[in-house]
Amino acid sequence: MSSTSAASADIGSGTTGEAPRTGYTHRQIMVILSGLLLGMFLAALDQTVVSTAIYKIGESLNGLTAQAWVTTAFLITSTIATPLYGKLSDQYGRKPFFLFAIAVFITGSALCTLSNSMYMLAGFRAFQGIGAGGLFSLAFAIIGDIIAPRERAKYQGYFMAVFGTSSVLGPVVGGALAGQNTLLGIDGWRWIFLINVPIGVVALIVVAKVLHLEHNRREHRVDFAGAISLVVALVPLLIVAEQGRTWGWGSTSSLACYVIGALGIVSFLFAERRAGDDALLPMRLFRNGVFAVGAAQSMIIGIGMFGGITLLPLYLQLVKGNSPTKAGLLTLPLVLGIMALSVVAGQVTSRTGRYKIFPIIGGGLLVIGMLMLWRLKADTGLVYTDISMFVVGAGLGLNMQTIVLAMQNAVPPRDIGVATSSTTFFRQMGGTAGVAVFLSIVYSIVGSKITSAFADVQGTAAFQAAAKAHPDQLKTLQSASSGSAGTLNDTSFLSRLDPVLAHPFKVGFTNAVTVAFLVGAVVLVVAFILAFFIKEVPLRTTAAAFTKDPAESEAK
């Protein structure tokens, strides 16, 4: 056996020939982290790269109106797959499922490059989402296995560095690639998916080589009834969340989705109750106060976080006139806030063992940050916008990993996988609802806001002079001022207008966006209140992989 193999075996066995270990060394943890972080980087980069280039992709494939299906398909499969990975990895081990998730993600990425229509791309993105569902949740679950909760917090900085790097690189890479007509004979936007392949292959090799974990196999039946019910519940609800604005929230199609989704939820609850400990999401976990509050917080923060953050690029591009690439870079203060405060929370938690205060402070900062965004104007300077984004990022940094840590610490080690995936699951569900609701708010009132803004300035000498000088531009504005979704799909005409004529349009759009920010602040007040109900359970000092008899000693 080679020295590398021997080292890997030592990492997996936890034996040194001297005495049983109660945890991994820092070096061993960093070796394992190298594989996990590559997998997470793969998923995080994909999210930001694709979101930047999706409009260009729609133009290339002559399917602008089908853009939403590309996002929805990926979201449906990744959301449904998340709890499946958590439960199955609890039963049969993390490594095989993490490798499976990476392999599926790579395959899906390669298939996306072959798409010749938006609907084909949506199908391949759905396949890719099956892999993406396991990358985040399993990485955090593995961390929960190998690092004691008391020590786990100080490693959060590495994960935040991955998120931060991908957030900065994603818009730049996506914008640069999508801006190329061809690169080495291949359409520029296809490289957005193709770059996942070499990164994924490296991640697959590293994980296969360094991730060696002990797992006590427990025979359980697979909760097929729960999985099917979850599909029936989520698919129609996610579809209506994405398409309801187009269909109409009270249309026949929307009502059918509501009914099918509601029946699926009821069926899922009955299936999970019957399955007991074999359930994808065991109902007994909700009797744990920390888990129940954490799940609720994750969903509510997802609503406010994703709903609010989705609107920032719209504001930076449409109102401020930035390119998608530059708009992505301008959100850097948000990323810095997440990274900096996550590291602070992790270090303090590691040293003191106290963590309840961070979701409370973080919840307060989220509300304050969203209220600051509510005060944005079309002429607001970049400094104020940056400070607002940093405050929101700081609130997220204090909340996200702390909630995961609290939920992992509160459940038996055998349930760490399902607890971790549940956090991601509820946050993603909240995020889906938040994006749908917030965009619905914006598009439902933007027409009246724009009309009102034009009414306010039409009598001014500057506007009348500009209108007289550019009658053709005024005609374009009059047709665009309805604020319809179709109009807002392409607002490039604003850059060609006289600034005086374009300004009321931007004011109206800003006023619509800030209403959604205010709604987000109200929603996040609930998360702030819930933070006070988190019970601060003393952090375990032993990693889950080394905790003896977890079913007996931790179940209570």
Salt bridges, closest charged atoms under 4 A:
ASP46 OD2 - ARG125 NH1 2.93
ASP90 OD1 - ARG94 NH1 2.72
ASP145 OD2 - ARG94 NE 2.64
GLU151 OE1 - LYS154 NZ 2.72
ASP187 OD2 - ARG190 NE 3.11
GLU219 OE2 - ARG217 NE 2.82
ASP277 OD1 - ARG284 NE 2.51
ASP278 OD1 - HIS220 ND1 2.39
ASP278 OD2 - ARG221 NE 3.68
ASP379 OD1 - HIS503 NE2 3.04
ASP415 OD2 - ARG284 NH1 2.83
ASP498 OD2 - HIS470 NE2 3.44
GLU536 OE1 - ARG354 NE 2.56
GLU554 OE1 - ARG540 NH1 3.35
